[in-house]
Amino acid sequence: MGLLTLASLAWASFLSPTIHQADGPKFAAPYRLKAGDAFLGGRRLYPSPVIQDVDGDGMGDVVIGDLMGKLTVARCETGDDGAPAFGRERPLKDRSGEAIKFHNW
């Protein structure tokens, strides 16, 4: 099973809102997402985010991998205004509690 699921795609619709027009969808301007007070994937080589419910709470968390093989997760939380927000990035860990790192070189 891949990391990106239909359920997470439906939840993630707030990340890239569209305006439906007769000539097809038009995407809103891109913007950088924040994890806590910092930008997601900041100071990393080619960060690649994907939405996945990592903790099973029904809300899509952001998993970020990078060129060097580091994996982090920013868990989805409810912001003060009730809108989804992301907590700070933390290492993604396996079942034994060890940080997951893959070597792609």
ZICORHU-V987023 format. One record per backbone hydrogen bond with DSSP energy under -0.5 kcal/mol. NH is the residue of the N-H (numbers start at 0). CO is the residue of the C=O. E is the energy in kcal/mol with one decimal. If there is no record, write none. Layout:
[[NH & CO & E] [NH & CO & E]]
This chain:
[[4 & 2 & -0.6] [8 & 4 & -2.2] [9 & 5 & -2.4] [10 & 6 & -2.1] [11 & 7 & -2.1] [12 & 9 & -1.1] [13 & 10 & -0.9] [14 & 11 & -2.3] [15 & 11 & -0.6] [15 & 12 & -0.5] [16 & 13 & -0.5] [18 & 25 & -2.1] [19 & 17 & -0.6] [20 & 23 & -0.9] [23 & 20 & -2.0] [25 & 18 & -1.4] [27 & 16 & -1.8] [34 & 37 & -3.4] [35 & 33 & -0.6] [35 & 85 & -2.8] [37 & 34 & -1.6] [39 & 32 & -2.6] [41 & 38 & -1.7] [43 & 40 & -1.2] [45 & 43 & -0.6] [46 & 43 & -0.5] [47 & 64 & -3.1] [48 & 46 & -0.5] [49 & 62 & -1.8] [51 & 60 & -2.8] [53 & 51 & -1.5] [60 & 51 & -1.8] [61 & 73 & -2.5] [62 & 49 & -2.9] [62 & 60 & -0.6] [63 & 71 & -2.6] [64 & 47 & -1.8] [65 & 69 & -1.0] [66 & 44 & -2.6] [68 & 65 & -1.8] [70 & 99 & -0.9] [71 & 63 & -2.3] [72 & 89 & -2.9] [73 & 61 & -2.7] [74 & 72 & -0.6] [76 & 84 & -3.9] [78 & 76 & -0.6] [78 & 82 & -3.4] [81 & 78 & -1.9] [84 & 76 & -3.2] [86 & 74 & -2.8] [89 & 72 & -2.1] [91 & 70 & -2.1] [93 & 97 & -2.7] [96 & 93 & -1.8] [99 & 91 & -3.4] [101 & 68 & -1.9] [103 & 101 & -0.7]]
